[in-house]
Amino acid sequence: MGQDQTKQQIEKGLHLYQSNQTEKALRVWMRVLEKSADPAGRFRVLGCLITAHAEMGRYKDMLKFAVVQIDTARELEDPDFLTESYLNLARSNEKLCEFQKTISYCKTCLNMQGTTVSVQLNGQVSLSMGNAFLGLSIFQKALECFEKALRYAHNNDDKMLECRVCCSLGNFYTQIKDYEKALFFPCKVAELVNDYGKGWSLKYRAMSQYHMAVAYRKLGRLADAMDCCEESMKIALQHGDRPLQALCLLCFADIHRSRRDVQTAFPRYDSSMSIMTEIGNRLGLIQVLLGMTKCWMIQKELDKALESIEKAQELAEGLGNKLGLLKLHCLCEKIYRTKEQQRELRDHVVKFHECVEEMELYCGMCGESIGEKNNQLQALPCSHFFHLKCLQTNGTRGCPNCRRLSVKPGYV
């Protein structure tokens, strides 16, 4: 298959893919991969296969094609192709929750400065790195990366990238419990989709609706949460988007749990867990197990709650997800307080405070914890964040956290 024929077949696959005929598109692209003698064409078709498998949640296949693409880029001896292939390798590992590998591959991309494509891809690299830092609960670095990605999106007038960054920022603020910002960012995505997204994939609308549903549930607006989640699920089912289906099922379960309808919540958690396991979303599995633990606690089935915690703890430790561990210690504290087991209770209180210290989840001005309850937060240019009320009350001549870090211990 020559260069022109390769190009025609890639376009044919794209047309099928955009018409929602995914399996036919994959067959066309795989045929190109087998028969094409054009390395640049093979590189492009591998990019199509990586994107399609990412959207279907076939993350192990996504990684397999990303590895082949790296070899093709080396064969072409083109730094632009190499940068793009390392980004795909980073994104594949991010989806498989291999966060340290993601960060390492992102740094490789950023070190390849000077390539023409790096200017266009640096925003996506920063986003992927931010998602990895968020997975590891390294909040300041995550926020720093998201803000960089947002600057790239604005400078390049890249509205799709802006949508993806805003979804990640919504997730970021959900995790540290500033629910006003957690809702603001996906609402911004919905606006961008309405204003610019006429020719876009519906996935951007679905993403915004899902993140809005999560924020509405956290704010106690359960009817709004249900409406947004239903809209997102409808699109996810139409497009065979398994990762989003799993997240929507988790959100439905959480909404039912918030209504204390445990019997309806459990089957949704089970369905979500099944898809999360199939696609390899271990971070999502931790969230499912946390929700199930809270359901068992509502039913006062404390031993079953502890079984769920044990499974979640193994996953959180394996991923290095410190926020997950903090939440699990908090739940254990409540369980052992109810069971009046003082030694276990003290053990989890100590571990809880160690997690808070390690993640720096406290305000450097008032010393109170961040992420314990809904609070308005504000980040400084260094990406350290504080209670908004503390900044308004005290003002700042620079970041107190940065000042503290710069002070070297003297001799006593």
Secondary structure, 3 states (H helix, E strand, C coil): CCHHHHHHHHHHHHHHHHCCCHHHHHHHHHHHHHHCCCHHHHHHHHHHHHHHHHHHCCHHHHHHHHHHHHHHHHHHCCHHHHHHHHHHHHHHHHHCCCHHHHHHHHHHHHHCCCCHHHHHHHHHHHHHHHHHHHHCCCHHHHHHHHHHHHHHHHHCCCHHHHHHHHHHHHHHHHHCCCHHHHHHHHHHHHHHHHHHHHHCCCHHHHHHHHHHHHHHHHCCCHHHHHHHHHHHHHHHHHCCCHHHHHHHHHHHHHHHHHCCCHHHHHHHHHHHHHHHHHHCCHHHHHHHHHHHHHHHHHCCCHHHHHHHHHHHHHHHHHHCCHHHHHHHHHHHHHHHHHHCCHHHHHHHHHHHHHHHHHHCCECCCCCCECCCCCCCEEECCCCCEEEHHHHHHHCCCCCHHHHHHHCCCCCC
